[in-house]
Amino acid sequence: MIDIKNISDFDASLDRTIAELDRLVLSEPDYAVWRNLQKQLHAMKLWSNDEARPSQQQISSINIGLIAARELDPASEEWMQDLINRLSLLNQYWRHWPTGSPIVQKPVPKGLRKAAVVTLVLTAVVLAGAMLLSFIGRTKQGAWTPTGRSMLAGGLPATLETSLNPYMVSLHHNPTNDRYSVRLRIADTAVVLADAMQVSELHFDAQLLGDDGHQLWFYVKELGAWDYKAHKRVAIADLQRANPGLGKFPFPDNSGNPLIAKEVRNIRNAPADLWSGERRLYGFDKQLKVNTPDFSQKFLVDPTTLRADKLAK
């Protein structure tokens, strides 16, 4: 049974729950309950790290226990019940946040009563300003969590991991503005591949492609690879240097296609670089496969030289 007896227990349970909610938001980004719980948990983390105890307004603004009881209970699975219990205990501890030693107030001399009133007014103004500033604090970088399918790279486990970027804390936080960093982890090596990716991009533009025996290919905003033998990243510029003769390829001429509306026919599109296209241009079958933008030609990339050889039709 989970128990929270002190601040150390609270911090450990809060960190575990934040990591779990970050993963749930990534897996179900459109579920508002996960989003609401996530932003409140991150707010609790920020406010509990302040030197001063959380303000009464901050304490009363948290209702993760109520949300869990209303939206998630009764739980059909053991992990969900565990999450509900943790959210309830975190909320309970938060509402009875330890105050530390009591503050002893000294009597104000009779001649200073007017000054005391002024001081109280100024203190109230300062506290109100501090309360306002607490709502525009900035979170820390989120925990790294696996995303997408994993695979082997040189016999070692490899996976993509994502982390929620810091954002300004607000109970009116818009999750569509959230941005994520993406990194590649191969055993104990981790390399950041992209920053500021949206949730929608993570599903389509952050994928591992395959291991060709020298490097692990991926598509994270753009095509790339990690050469795990040389311990370096392979970028588009490396592919362009290895294939100076390929150049750019035009899009198909759809100007006469009656099935495509005139306003979206792409005859005027500029030629596209073979290496900087969208995810669907790249595949993998023991070697990296690359399609031209019109899908009329295919190339195989040699693992050692990075040269692209045209495949016969």
Secondary structure, DSSP 8 states (H G I E B T S, - for coil): -----SHHHHHHHHHHHHHHHHHHHHH-TT-HHHHHHHHHHHHHHHHHTSSS---HHHHHT--HHHHIIIII-S-SSHHHHHHHHHHHHHHHHHHT----S--------GGGHHHHHHHHHHHHHHHHHHHHHHTT-B------EEEEEEEEETTEEEEEEEEE---B--TT--GGG--EEEEEEETTEEEEEEEEE-HHHHHHSEEEEEE-SSEEEEEESSEEEEETTTTEEE-HHHHHHH-TTT-EE-----TT-TTS-GGG--TT---EETTSS-GGGEEESSSEEEE-TTSS-EEEE-TTT--EEE---
